[in-house]
Amino acid sequence: MMKILLLFCCYVMGATLISSDGLNYENAELTLEGVWELENQQMYENGMLSETLPNENGYRQVKMYSNGHVMWTRNDPSDSNEWFGYGSYTVSNGILEERLEYASGPMMRIVDTTKVFRFELLLSADSYQQIQLDEEGNRFQGESYIRIK
C-alpha cells in the first residue's frame, strides 16, 4: 500500500511539473510590480534560442510596473533618438500584454501600427523574461530583466 501511495505522489508531482508554465499564480509574491532593468536580449530561430545579446556601450533600458500601468525608457548612447513609452498592462495565464497610450516620437511610429504588445511571460521573484511570438506561436525575440527595486 505504501508503494502505491508513493508512486501516486510521484505521478502527481511529475504531472504538475510537466504541465506547469513556470508561473505560480497562487503565489502573490510573484508580481511585475516594481522596477526592472534589461539584462540581455535573445534571438530565436525556429522557436529555439539562437543568440543572447548583452547590453553594450552604456545601453540601458528600465521598465516600471505599478497598479496596472507600465512605463519604460531606453538610453542608447549610439542612438540620438529618445525612447520611452507609457500605458497599461495585464498578466493572464502566462501572457503579458502592454497597451501603450503615448511614447516618444520614434516609438509612436511603431505604436501607430501596434498598440498592444503581447509576450509570453516567464516570471520569478527577481527576474522575468518577455518573449515575442510570431503568428504561428513560435518564439522569435526575447528580453530578460532583473528586478532593481
Disulfide bonds with the S-S distance in Angstrom:
none
